[in-house]
Amino acid sequence: MANTKSAQKMVRKLEKRTMVNGARRSRMRTFVRKVEDAITAGDAEAAQSAFRNAQPEIMRAAQKGILHKNTASRKVSRLASRVKAIA
């Protein structure tokens, strides 16, 4: 347990930040899952639409520090190539 006032405050801040980051990560994964489900189903139109919605979510996660920017770019690139393959 934190001993000083400032350390206690940092623990409180960390708990809040962890909740926010978890929500952002979950939201991003949901958008990615929708694209992957559409790809698996072979629905090119739905996959394209879901990808257009997922791309800004992935990049926003990178901007907020949930993902590294190169990781986000790689995810977008791989999803784009998979969407293009079924189109």
BAMI-225546 format. One line per field, with one value per residue: residue in one letter; residue number from 1; x, y, z of N, C-alpha, C in turn. Coordinates in pm, whole numbers. Each point is the difference from the previous one (the first is absolute). Layout:
BEGIN
aa: a, ...
i: NUM, ...
n.x: X, ...
n.y: Y, ...
n.z: Z, ...
ca.x: X, ...
ca.y: Y, ...
ca.z: Z, ...
c.x: X, ...
c.y: Y, ...
c.z: Z, ...
! end
This chain:
BEGIN
aa: m, a, n, t, k, s, a, q, k, m, v, r, k, l, e, k, r, t, m, v, n, g, a, r, r, s, r, m, r, t, f, v, r, k, v, e, d, a, i, t, a, g, d, a, e, a, a, q, s, a, f, r, n, a, q, p, e, i, m, r, a, a, q, k, g, i, l, h, k, n, t, a, s, r, k, v, s, r, l, a, s, r, v, k, a, i, a
i: 1, 2, 3, 4, 5, 6, 7, 8, 9, 10, 11, 12, 13, 14, 15, 16, 17, 18, 19, 20, 21, 22, 23, 24, 25, 26, 27, 28, 29, 30, 31, 32, 33, 34, 35, 36, 37, 38, 39, 40, 41, 42, 43, 44, 45, 46, 47, 48, 49, 50, 51, 52, 53, 54, 55, 56, 57, 58, 59, 60, 61, 62, 63, 64, 65, 66, 67, 68, 69, 70, 71, 72, 73, 74, 75, 76, 77, 78, 79, 80, 81, 82, 83, 84, 85, 86, 87
n.x: 84, -49, 113, 43, -39, 116, 56, -77, 28, 126, -21, -65, 95, 88, -80, -17, 128, 18, -102, 47, 125, -53, -76, 103, 76, -99, -20, 131, 12, -105, 53, 115, -67, -67, 118, 59, -111, 2, 130, -19, -101, 104, -49, 31, -130, -41, 92, -32, -130, 15, 75, -90, -80, 67, 31, -95, -73, 60, -9, -125, -7, 62, -86, -88, 88, -110, 31, 108, 45, 114, -35, -49, 107, 68, -76, 6, 128, 12, -77, 66, 110, -48, -39, 113, 50, -98, 44
n.y: -119, 103, 59, 68, 124, 38, -97, 37, 125, -35, -72, 105, 81, -89, -15, 132, 22, -99, 54, 121, -39, -69, 105, 79, -84, -13, 130, 17, -92, 64, 116, -44, -45, 114, 56, -64, 29, 122, 1, -55, 86, 66, 85, 22, 25, -97, -78, 51, -11, -122, -22, 67, -73, -112, 44, 94, -105, -74, 97, 12, -132, 9, 92, -81, -72, -48, 41, -62, 113, -65, -38, 120, 53, -89, 23, 131, -10, -83, 80, 107, -70, -38, 125, 46, -102, 34, 122
n.z: 0, -69, 33, -103, 27, -50, 70, 102, -29, -16, 109, 54, -44, 44, 107, 2, -18, 89, 67, -19, 26, 100, 24, -16, 68, 87, -5, 0, 96, 49, -35, 49, 106, -13, -24, 100, 68, -51, 24, 120, 10, -47, 88, -128, -24, 81, -58, -119, 27, 51, -108, -73, 77, -27, -119, 9, 36, -93, -89, 43, 0, -116, -37, 60, -69, -56, -123, -39, -54, 9, 121, 23, -56, 68, 106, -25, -23, 102, 72, -46, 14, 119, 24, -49, 71, 83, -29
ca.x: -84, 74, 18, -11, -120, 16, -3, -140, -68, 43, -72, -137, 4, 32, -120, -91, 60, -11, -138, -20, 76, -67, -118, 47, 53, -115, -72, 78, -7, -135, -3, 83, -72, -106, 63, 41, -121, -49, 94, -25, -129, 18, -83, 96, -56, 0, 140, 51, -64, 55, 140, 0, -28, 104, 129, 24, 5, 133, 95, -27, 62, 143, 17, -23, 103, -43, 86, 109, -50, 36, -90, -129, 14, 9, -134, -81, 50, -37, -145, -30, 36, -98, -126, 22, 7, -133, -80
ca.y: 119, 126, 62, 145, 57, 6, -138, -43, 65, -66, -128, 31, 40, -120, -82, 64, -9, -141, -22, 69, -72, -127, 28, 35, -122, -85, 62, -24, -142, -26, 45, -93, -127, 14, -15, -139, -81, 23, -67, -143, -28, 22, 114, 105, 132, 20, 8, 133, 98, -18, 44, 147, 41, -49, 67, 113, -48, -55, 111, 77, -76, 29, 139, 7, -76, -138, -76, 73, 45, -99, -113, 41, 4, -139, -58, 60, -51, -141, -5, 54, -100, -108, 51, 10, -135, -58, 89
ca.z: 0, -9, 131, -2, -62, -145, -50, 7, -110, -124, -6, -42, -141, -78, -8, -96, -133, -39, -44, -127, -102, -24, -81, -135, -61, -29, -112, -121, -33, -51, -139, -78, -6, -99, -132, -16, -17, -137, -90, 14, -65, -144, -40, -37, 27, 146, 42, -39, 89, 135, -3, 2, 138, 90, -23, 91, 139, 23, 3, 122, 110, -6, 41, 145, 69, 25, -89, -65, -130, -102, 19, -55, -145, -46, 10, -106, -127, -15, -20, -133, -101, 9, -56, -145, -57, -20, -86
c.x: 88, 4, -23, -128, 10, -4, -142, -81, 37, -70, -143, -5, 24, -122, -99, 51, -9, -140, -25, 73, -64, -122, 40, 50, -114, -78, 73, -12, -137, -9, 81, -73, -113, 56, 35, -120, -55, 91, -24, -129, 8, -82, 91, -51, 4, 143, 57, -56, 58, 145, 8, -28, 113, 130, 21, 5, 138, 102, -21, 61, 150, 27, -12, 100, -38, 88, 116, -48, 35, -88, -136, 5, 5, -137, -90, 41, -44, -150, -37, 30, -98, -135, 11, -2, -138, -87, 4
c.y: 124, 69, 150, 44, -4, -140, -54, 61, -66, -135, 23, 35, -120, -89, 57, -18, -142, -31, 62, -74, -133, 18, 32, -123, -93, 53, -26, -145, -38, 39, -95, -133, 6, -17, -147, -92, 14, -69, -151, -40, 17, 115, 121, 139, 31, 14, 139, 108, -8, 48, 152, 54, -37, 79, 120, -42, -53, 113, 88, -70, 25, 141, 15, -84, -143, -96, 88, 36, -99, -124, 31, 2, -140, -67, 51, -58, -144, -17, 45, -105, -117, 42, 6, -137, -59, 84, -42
c.z: 0, 137, -1, -70, -152, -62, 2, -115, -133, -16, -46, -148, -90, -16, -102, -142, -54, -51, -137, -112, -34, -88, -144, -74, -41, -119, -132, -44, -55, -146, -90, -17, -103, -141, -23, -19, -142, -101, 3, -71, -151, -54, -26, 37, 150, 52, -29, 94, 141, 6, 5, 140, 94, -12, 92, 147, 35, 12, 124, 121, 3, 51, 152, 79, 34, -82, -44, -140, -112, 10, -60, -152, -58, 2, -112, -135, -24, -19, -141, -108, 3, -58, -152, -65, -24, -93, -145
! end
